[in-house]
Amino acid sequence: MKKIILAIFSLMVTQTSFAQRLEKMQWFNEPEKWEITNNTLSMFVTPQSDYWRISHYGFTVDDAPFYYSTYGGEFEVKVKITGNYKARFDQMGLMLRTDHENYIKAGIEFVDGKYNLSTVVTHKTSDWSVMTLDKAPEFVWIKALRRLDAVEVFYSYDDKTYTMMRNAYLQDNRPVMVGFMAASPDGNGFNAKFEGFTVKQLPDQRRLEWLKKNGN
């Protein structure tokens, strides 16, 4: 019986995988120009906008476009990103955010003429890690996996083979705003496109463990 309960629970949760309908999401810092066509969001990124808190630069900004829905529990999220980056620090990618002091953003960032896989993790103050690419990518898939109090971030060029970029802390048992962001801190904006945004709820690990110990 215990195995049957576990199997049914796992099946019910892992089948909850869907392409998020973009029309049902909401804006934080809505840009002036954006549109949704065939479940693809295109925007012109707001000039002089970013997400960053305090460290290294000594200032806090929280004014870049972020399009999101709210999810609880454990999940996998991914999106395909394409941008015509122009100025230093032009960036776009996934964002997971619990509040203005706690968030993770990950994707492509254009710095001093080079394209980087970039992750910023913020818990009151921000940090920044980058992986420089050899050439400009036509597009990149970014995926995040939330498990308990950790988020693993991956990238892929084909949505098949994913490589980890970062493993970071994010408080568990709290709802998370999940979506995509783009910023142009030093520039005058750029065109950004987001496709294939998909969220898959995952079985809660603590509940599965409880069922293993307490099922009949």
ABEGO torsion letter per residue (X at the ends): XAAAAAAAAAAAAAABBBBBBAAABBBBGBBABBBBBGGBBBBBBBBGBBBBBGBGAGBBBAABBBBBBBBBEBBBBBBBBBBBBABBGBBBEBBBBABAABBBBBEBBBBGGBBBBBBBBBBGBBBBBBBBBABBBABBBBBBBBBEABBBBBBBAAGABBBBABBBBBBBGBBBBBEBBBBBAABAEBBBBBBGBBBBBBBBAAAAAAAAAABX
